[in-house]
Amino acid sequence: MHNTAVVILNFNGVGFLKKYLPTVIRHSEGAEIVVADNASTDDSVEFMKHEFPQIRLLENGENAGFAGGYNWALSQVESDYYVLLNSDIEVTPNWLQPVIGLMESDKTIAACQPKIRSAFQKDHFEYAGASGGFIDQWGYPFCRGRVFEEMEKDEGQYDDVREVFWATGACLFVRADVYHRLGGLDEDFFAHMEEIDFCWRAKNEGYKIMVQPASVIYHVGGGTLPKSSARKTYLNFRNNFMLLYKNLPQNRLWKVFAARLLLDGLAGVRFLLQGHFRDIAAVIKAHFYFYGHLSVLKQKRARLKQKQVSGIYRGSLIFAHFFKGIETFDGLKAEKFS
């Protein structure tokens, strides 16, 4: 496993480092472990130097976000494979070998993820990845094992190795040469959906994204931004628009954006009925950011390939979930997947 580097990006996560880093060290024999600190203001750096002096520590002078932090860190790490691992993850024995073995067997696999269960409900899937990520035709991401906020119990129903649309950023295995060739993560995303953007760009270049459920990890989730955060709402809406604009094929671009204007309006009404006024402001702010940065996004789009790719649900996840009551991935019609 010496060709694999497990890189943990840390920001004020000393509590997670204390709890989970020993397990990562114990179960990652042969891999290089790197902790990249993103300008933490807690005692993360002091803790690492005192308790784990044998672990390579990179210190960033500023908080560059998830995307910028990893680009900065991985520019200093030489390996065949990178594992971008959140600090709030508990790994299990033999978690590296099945994924690396799968990627070794097929050089067209750019990225892969393990199966992710909740650290709080260990027999249930976790929000940020579950057993592989997908996206619907209007740009809403979901997973095998998670539709919107509905997390399924893991009963082995998604234990098959298969190609997916995106692999989770919470534990992203990626081929190092592909990562650098594609320019890494888009730093304008800062945090949220940058891994989906990376995977989509890889798919547009002809690579595969996979899930290997033989590897299992447990994720806390929400360690940096809780789900109720208006900042998180802003990043999700803003980054989803950037994601779609950069990667959609031309014949789908404006049809999708016309639909999203309507759907985002409905989301605003839902926030209003729930009394989430900060979230309404966040959605409006996200739209204005997108319109104000169209010229930059046009330049990015012009440098990328856009084509029809697999892993897209050719239906509406909103309609399936909120109007038809579908709560599981298996409840979606298989024939609607490209």
C-alpha positions in Angstrom: 0.0 0.0 0.0 3.1 2.3 -0.2 1.7 3.8 -3.4 -1.3 5.2 -1.5 -1.4 8.4 0.5 -4.3 9.0 3.0 -4.6 12.8 3.3 -6.8 14.2 6.1 -7.7 17.9 5.7 -8.3 19.3 9.1 -9.9 22.6 10.2 -10.5 23.0 14.0 -11.1 19.3 14.2 -8.8 18.3 17.1 -11.6 16.4 18.7 -12.0 14.2 15.6 -8.2 13.8 15.3 -8.1 12.5 18.9 -11.0 10.1 18.3 -10.4 8.8 14.8 -6.8 9.3 13.8 -5.5 6.3 15.9 -7.9 4.0 14.0 -6.8 5.4 10.6 -3.2 4.7 11.6 -4.0 1.2 12.9 -5.9 0.1 9.8 -3.9 1.8 7.0 -0.7 -0.3 7.2 1.6 0.4 4.3 0.0 3.7 3.3 1.4 7.2 3.9 -0.7 9.2 6.3 -0.7 13.0 6.0 -2.6 15.6 8.0 -3.0 18.9 6.2 -4.1 21.6 8.6 -6.2 24.4 7.0 -5.2 27.2 9.4 -7.0 25.8 12.4 -7.5 28.2 15.4 -7.8 25.3 17.9 -4.9 23.3 19.2 -4.9 20.8 16.3 -1.3 21.6 15.2 0.0 21.4 18.8 -1.8 18.1 19.3 -0.4 16.6 16.2 3.2 17.6 16.9 3.0 16.3 20.5 0.9 13.2 20.1 1.7 12.0 16.5 5.2 13.4 15.6 5.6 10.4 13.2 2.7 11.6 11.0 3.6 14.1 8.3 1.9 17.4 9.1 1.4 20.2 6.5 0.4 23.6 7.8 -1.5 26.0 5.5 -1.3 29.7 6.4 -5.0 30.3 5.5 -8.2 28.4 5.4 -8.5 27.7 1.7 -11.7 25.6 2.1 -12.1 22.0 1.2 -11.2 22.4 -2.5 -8.3 24.8 -2.1 -7.0 23.1 0.9 -6.7 19.7 -0.8 -5.2 21.2 -4.0 -2.5 22.9 -1.8 -1.9 19.7 0.2 -1.9 17.2 -2.7 0.6 19.4 -4.7 3.1 18.3 -1.9 2.3 14.6 -1.8 3.7 12.1 -4.3 1.7 8.9 -4.7 -0.1 6.8 -7.2 -3.4 7.1 -5.3 -4.8 9.7 -3.0 -7.5 9.1 -0.4 -9.1 12.4 0.6 -10.4 11.4 4.0 -12.5 13.6 6.3 -11.3 13.9 9.9 -14.7 12.8 11.3 -14.5 9.2 9.8 -13.9 5.9 11.6 -12.3 3.4 9.2 -12.4 -0.3 9.6 -9.9 -3.2 9.0 -9.1 -3.8 5.4 -10.8 -0.6 4.2 -8.0 0.4 1.7 -7.3 -2.9 -0.1 -10.7 -3.5 -1.8 -10.9 0.0 -3.3 -7.2 0.1 -4.5 -7.5 -3.4 -5.9 -10.6 -2.4 -7.9 -8.8 0.7 -9.3 -5.7 -1.3 -10.1 -7.8 -3.7 -12.1 -9.2 -1.0 -14.4 -7.0 2.0 -15.4 -10.1 3.9 -16.6 -11.4 4.3 -13.1 -10.5 7.8 -12.0 -12.2 7.8 -8.6 -13.9 5.4 -6.2 -15.6 5.4 -2.8 -16.3 2.8 -0.1 -19.7 2.2 1.5 -20.4 4.9 4.1 -22.6 4.3 7.1 -23.6 6.7 9.9 -21.3 6.9 12.9 -24.5 7.5 15.0 -26.7 4.7 13.4 -24.2 2.2 12.4 -26.6 0.0 10.5 -27.8 2.9 8.4 -26.3 4.7 5.4 -24.8 8.1 5.9 -25.9 11.2 4.0 -22.6 12.1 2.3 -22.2 9.3 -0.1 -24.0 6.1 1.2 -23.2 3.5 -1.4 -22.5 5.7 -4.4 -23.7 9.0 -5.7 -26.0 9.9 -8.6 -27.8 13.0 -9.9 -31.2 13.6 -11.5 -31.7 15.4 -14.8 -32.3 18.8 -13.0 -29.1 18.6 -11.0 -30.2 17.2 -7.6 -27.7 14.8 -6.1 -28.7 11.6 -4.2 -27.2 8.2 -3.3 -27.8 4.5 -3.2 -29.1 4.5 0.3 -30.1 8.2 0.6 -32.9 10.1 -1.1 -32.9 13.7 0.1 -33.0 13.3 3.9 -34.2 9.7 3.9 -31.4 7.4 5.0 -32.0 3.7 4.4 -31.0 0.8 6.7 -28.1 -1.1 5.2 -29.3 -4.7 4.7 -26.8 -5.5 1.9 -29.2 -4.2 -0.8 -26.4 -2.1 -2.4 -23.4 -4.3 -1.9 -22.6 -4.7 -5.6 -19.6 -3.0 -7.2 -20.9 -0.7 -9.8 -20.3 2.5 -11.7 -21.9 5.6 -10.2 -22.1 9.3 -11.1 -20.1 10.7 -8.2 -18.0 9.5 -5.3 -18.1 11.2 -1.9 -15.6 13.8 -0.9 -15.8 12.5 2.6 -13.6 9.5 1.5 -12.6 10.0 -2.1 -10.1 7.5 -3.6 -8.6 9.1 -6.7 -5.9 8.3 -9.2 -3.2 10.9 -8.6 -2.2 11.5 -12.2 -5.9 12.1 -13.2 -6.4 14.4 -10.3 -3.6 16.7 -11.4 -4.3 16.3 -15.1 -7.9 17.6 -14.5 -6.6 20.5 -12.4 -7.8 19.1 -9.0 -10.8 20.4 -7.3 -12.4 23.7 -8.4 -11.3 26.2 -5.7 -14.2 28.6 -6.5 -16.5 26.0 -4.9 -14.7 26.4 -1.5 -16.8 23.5 0.0 -19.7 21.3 -1.1 -20.2 19.6 -4.5 -16.6 20.1 -5.6 -16.3 16.3 -5.6 -19.3 16.0 -7.9 -17.8 18.6 -10.2 -14.5 16.7 -10.3 -16.3 13.4 -11.0 -18.4 14.9 -13.8 -15.3 16.4 -15.4 -13.6 13.0 -15.2 -16.6 11.3 -16.8 -16.6 13.9 -19.5 -13.0 12.8 -20.2 -14.1 9.2 -20.5 -13.2 7.9 -17.0 -15.3 5.8 -14.7 -16.4 6.6 -11.1 -17.1 3.5 -9.0 -18.2 2.4 -5.6 -16.7 -0.6 -3.8 -19.0 -1.6 -0.9 -16.6 -4.3 0.4 -14.8 -1.4 2.1 -16.9 0.1 4.9 -16.4 3.3 6.9 -18.4 5.4 9.4 -19.0 9.1 9.0 -20.1 11.7 11.6 -21.0 14.3 9.0 -21.7 18.1 9.5 -18.4 18.5 11.4 -17.6 21.8 9.8 -21.0 23.2 8.7 -24.2 21.7 10.2 -27.1 20.9 7.9 -29.2 23.8 9.4 -26.6 26.4 8.4 -27.6 29.2 6.0 -24.0 29.2 4.9 -24.4 25.6 3.8 -27.6 26.4 2.0 -25.9 29.2 0.1 -22.9 27.0 -0.9 -25.2 24.1 -2.0 -27.4 26.3 -4.2 -24.5 28.4 -5.6 -22.2 25.4 -6.2 -25.0 23.4 -7.8 -25.5 26.2 -10.4 -21.8 26.3 -11.1 -21.6 22.5 -11.4 -24.4 22.4 -13.9 -23.2 25.4 -16.0 -19.7 24.0 -16.3 -20.6 20.4 -17.2 -24.0 20.1 -18.9 -24.0 19.4 -22.7 -25.2 22.4 -24.7 -28.5 20.8 -25.7 -29.5 20.4 -22.0 -28.0 23.6 -20.6 -30.7 26.2 -20.9 -33.6 23.7 -20.5 -32.2 22.7 -17.1 -31.6 26.3 -16.0 -35.1 27.3 -16.9 -36.5 24.4 -14.8 -34.2 25.3 -11.9 -35.4 28.9 -11.7 -38.9 27.4 -11.1 -37.7 24.7 -8.7 -35.5 27.1 -6.7 -38.5 29.4 -6.4 -40.5 26.5 -5.0 -37.6 25.8 -2.6 -37.8 29.4 -1.4 -41.6 29.0 -0.8 -40.9 25.9 1.3 -38.3 27.8 3.3 -40.8 30.6 3.9 -43.5 28.1 5.1 -40.9 26.6 7.5 -39.9 30.0 8.7 -36.3 29.6 7.5 -35.8 33.2 6.4 -32.0 33.0 6.4 -32.2 30.2 3.9 -34.4 32.3 1.6 -31.7 35.0 1.7 -29.1 32.4 1.0 -30.9 31.1 -2.1 -31.2 34.7 -3.5 -27.6 35.4 -2.7 -26.5 32.2 -4.5 -28.4 33.3 -7.6 -26.8 36.7 -7.7 -23.4 35.2 -7.3 -24.0 33.0 -10.3 -25.2 35.8 -12.5 -22.3 38.0 -11.4 -19.7 35.4 -12.3 -21.1 34.2 -15.6 -18.1 35.5 -17.5 -15.7 33.5 -15.4 -17.9 30.4 -15.7 -18.0 30.8 -19.5 -14.3 30.7 -19.6 -14.2 27.6 -17.4 -16.9 25.9 -19.5 -14.9 26.7 -22.7 -11.9 24.8 -21.4 -13.9 21.6 -20.6 -15.5 18.8 -22.5 -19.3 18.4 -22.2 -21.0 15.3 -23.4 -23.8 12.8 -22.5 -22.6 10.6 -19.6 -24.0 7.7 -17.6 -25.3 7.8 -14.1 -28.0 10.4 -14.5 -31.6 9.7 -13.4 -33.7 10.9 -16.4 -36.5 11.9 -14.1 -37.3 14.4 -11.3 -36.1 13.4 -7.9 -38.4 16.1 -6.4 -41.5 14.7 -8.1 -40.5 11.1 -7.2 -39.9 11.9 -3.6 -42.4 14.6 -2.6 -45.3 13.7 -4.9 -45.0 9.9 -5.4 -43.6 9.2 -1.9 -40.5 7.3 -3.0 -38.0 7.2 -0.2 -35.4 4.6 -1.4 -33.0 4.4 -4.3 -34.5 1.0 -5.4 -37.9 2.8 -5.6 -36.7 4.8 -8.6 -37.3 3.2 -11.9 -34.2 1.5 -13.2 -35.0 2.2 -16.8 -34.8 6.0 -16.1 -31.1 5.8 -15.4 -28.8 6.5 -18.4 
